[in-house]
Amino acid sequence: MGKVTGAGENWLSDGLDVAGADSGLWVPGVDYVAGWCVAREAADRLNRAFLGAGFELSEVRAVASTAEDGRGVVRVAGWPDAAARLAGLLEAVASGEGGAS
């Protein structure tokens, strides 16, 4: 499957703050691109799962980032009601009530 880019051109600026507090820190000599690429693949897969579960990327989404040491990081940002729905879905799966484990 291709990259998940959201419902429209402005999906990254629709009100969800997805930048972490450390988003501006860069250490010389650290390969952030490799870590970010791995995180991007994982975030895209998670975003496809969110869409498949009925979520809109304007309410909850995974975003690729990197840690200070260059490791990939996937952050999930969402509105509280979407986070509560996601928690309910995960709780149902964990308890064996939600289908695939």
N, C-alpha and C positions, 0 to 999 in steps of 0.2 A: 504494500500500500504506500501511497505517497505521503508527503508531509502534511500535517494538519495545520491549517492556517486560520481556522476560525470561520465564523459565519459571514464576515465582511472584511473590508479593508481596514477598519478601525478597531478590530477585535482586541488589540493590545492596549488600547487607550480608552476602553469603555467604562472605566471607573474602578477596576480592580487594581490595586497597587501591587505589582508583582516583583518590584525591585527590593532586594534585601538591604539591610542597613550597611552591609559590607560591599555593596555592588560596585563601589568606586575604588576598591583597593586592588592594586596590581603590584606584584613582586617581580623585579627584573630577572630574566632567565627562566621563569616558570612557563611551561607550555600549557596555557589555558585552553587553547583551541582543541587539543585532543580530548581533554576532559569534557569540554562543552559539547563536542560532537557526540560522545557517548551519552551524555545527559539528554541531548536533543532527541536522540533515537528513543530513549526510554520515555521522555515526556510526550513525544508524538504517539507512542503506543498507549500510554495512559490516557491521553486526550481522546484517542479513538474509542477506548473502553468507556470513557465518560459519555461520549456521544451515543455509543451503543446502548448504554444504560438509561438514555433519555435525558441526559443533562445537556444544557447549552454551554458553550465555552465562555459565554458572557456571564455565567453564574458560578462556574467552577472550572479550573483548568490547571494543568501541569506546565511548569515553565523551567527550561534548562538554565543552569547557572554553573558556576565553579566555586570551589573552596579556595582559600588562600594558597594551598599547596598544588593547585591545578586539577584536583580530582573533580569529576563531574558531580553535580548536585541537582536533584529535581525537587522543586518547591511546588506545593499545591496551594493555590490561592482561590478563595471563593467567598461568596456571601454567606452569612450565618445560616440562612434557611437551606441553602444548597449543601453546606457542610453537615447540617443535621440530617438531611435526606441521605447523603453519602454514608454517614455513620450508621444509619438504620440499615442501609443495604449491606454494609460490611458486617454488621452484627448478625443479620439474618444469614449470611453466608457462613460466618464463623459458627453459628449454632446449628448449621445443617438445614436451615429452612429456605435458603436462597438459591438452591440449584447447585451449580458446579463448585467444587472446592479447590 
